[in-house]
């Protein structure tokens, strides 16, 4: 869990939900199987930079298609869907940007 300050200077947590962790593990497995460890290392370096930007900047990214969730582009292939609560940023899903958009929308909007 990471922390950032909200607009009033209070610390905010960055929280990975179980679903987002599972999505990330599946992506890691896919990358290792198809592209090798160097690609995974490069991906994690990019991911850490993007999370740091979310954590350290007062940025709010575009809303995800008709929802209250926001989309953080990680690579051209993957995005993180997150929500902002009063004191926390919840990372909800990691999605494949090239997957059928309707499938991604249904994945994000269905209640777990």
C-alpha positions as a printed Julia matrix, in Angstrom:
112×3 Matrix{Float64}:
   0.0     0.0     0.0
   1.38    3.41   -0.94
   0.43    6.82    0.34
  -0.04   10.24   -1.19
  -1.45   13.52    0.06
  -4.91   14.61   -0.94
  -5.75   18.19   -1.82
  -5.98   19.1     1.88
  -2.53   17.66    2.61
  -3.76   14.45    4.26
  -2.07   11.18    3.34
  -3.97    8.94    0.89
  -3.42    5.22    0.47
  -2.95    3.51   -2.87
  -4.64    0.14   -2.47
  -4.43   -2.83   -4.87
  -7.68   -4.8    -4.75
  -7.5    -8.58   -4.97
  -8.91   -8.38   -8.49
  -6.2    -5.93   -9.61
  -3.52   -8.15   -8.05
  -4.94  -11.17   -9.85
  -5.04   -9.26  -13.15
  -1.41   -8.26  -12.64
  -0.34  -11.84  -11.85
  -2.1   -13.11  -14.99
  -0.4   -10.44  -17.08
   2.98  -11.32  -15.57
   2.46  -14.99  -16.41
   1.5   -14.09  -19.97
   4.54  -11.86  -20.43
   6.95  -14.45  -19.04
   5.49  -17.22  -21.16
   5.44  -15.2   -24.39
   8.2   -12.61  -24.07
  10.54  -13.54  -21.22
  11.77  -12.01  -17.99
  13.35   -8.89  -19.53
   9.95   -7.76  -20.83
   8.43   -8.37  -17.38
  11.19   -6.32  -15.73
  10.66   -3.5   -18.23
   6.9    -3.63  -17.63
   7.3    -3.41  -13.85
   9.64   -0.43  -14.24
   7.0     1.38  -16.31
   4.23    0.34  -13.91
   6.14    1.67  -10.89
   6.69    5.01  -12.63
   3.01    5.3   -13.54
   1.88    4.45  -10.0
   4.39    7.0    -8.65
   2.85    9.63  -10.94
  -0.61    8.76   -9.66
   0.72    8.76   -6.11
   2.73   11.98   -6.2
   0.75   14.23   -8.51
  -2.69   15.67   -8.07
  -3.72   14.08  -11.34
  -7.08   12.65  -12.14
  -7.16   10.68  -15.36
 -10.02   10.35  -17.81
 -13.14    8.58  -16.65
 -13.72    5.14  -18.03
 -16.63    5.02  -20.48
 -19.77    5.99  -18.57
 -18.52    5.03  -15.1
 -17.14    6.87  -12.09
 -13.85    4.97  -12.51
 -10.68    6.46  -13.95
  -8.26    4.93  -16.44
  -4.47    5.17  -16.1
  -2.65    4.15  -19.27
   0.34    2.01  -18.26
   1.49    0.87  -21.7
  -0.23    0.93  -25.06
  -1.37   -2.6   -24.2
  -2.57   -2.18  -20.6
  -4.42    0.25  -18.36
  -5.3     0.34  -14.69
  -8.85    1.2   -13.72
  -9.1     2.96  -10.37
 -11.5     4.87   -8.17
 -10.88    7.69   -5.76
 -12.52    7.66   -2.35
 -12.16   10.31    0.31
  -8.79    9.06    1.59
  -7.76    6.29   -0.78
  -7.09    5.41   -4.4
  -8.31    1.9    -5.12
  -6.67    0.13   -8.06
  -9.52   -2.06   -9.29
  -8.51   -3.78  -12.53
  -5.72   -4.06  -15.01
  -7.17   -4.38  -18.48
  -5.85   -5.24  -21.92
  -6.49   -2.23  -24.14
  -6.82   -4.42  -27.24
  -9.48   -6.71  -25.81
 -13.04   -6.26  -26.99
 -14.16   -2.94  -25.43
 -17.54   -4.41  -24.45
 -15.77   -7.23  -22.58
 -13.61   -4.7   -20.69
 -16.66   -2.56  -19.86
 -18.57   -5.57  -18.55
 -15.55   -6.69  -16.51
 -15.22   -3.28  -14.91
 -18.88   -2.56  -14.24
 -20.0    -5.96  -12.94
 -20.25   -6.23   -9.19
 -17.83   -8.76   -7.66
